[in-house]
Each structure stands twice: as structure tokens, then as C-alpha cells.
């Protein structure tokens, strides 16, 4: 008999952090702070979603703008090639 796989909702995903990084540190995402921005970008150069990074919606919007500005100024790569 075929083994049943868990449905999409039953799969366990790692829980995102509960607190927003920028709210707890009391600072705002800035394009020139590359080390902070790299925490929220994957090794392939993609931005992490708010669900995965644990950032509140307000800071997620500002973070995406800051990452795009840093990419435009060549502080962050648009994509990483292997």
C-alpha cells in the first residue's frame, strides 16, 4: 500500500523569529549598512520574505527599498553566479 504524504498544511516549517530585528534594535534599514542588509538576502541574492525573516510589515517595505538602493549602487549584487 502506498504511503501517504502529509498535506501541504501539515508540513512542519521552521518557525520564524517572533520579534522584528529592526524594532528590537531600534534602528531603520539603510542602504549603506551592507552587513545588516546581507542578513536578509539569501546566498543566491534573493530577498527573504517577511514570514521567513520575522520582520514586521513596516520594516519589510523599508528593507526592500534599501536592498534595491544598495543593488543599484553596486553595494549588493543583483544575483550571484556560481
ABEGO torsion letter per residue (X at the ends): XBBBBBBAAABBBBBBBABBAAAAAGBBBBAABAAAAAAABBAAGBBBBAAAAGBBAAAAAAAAAAAAAAAAAGABBABBBX
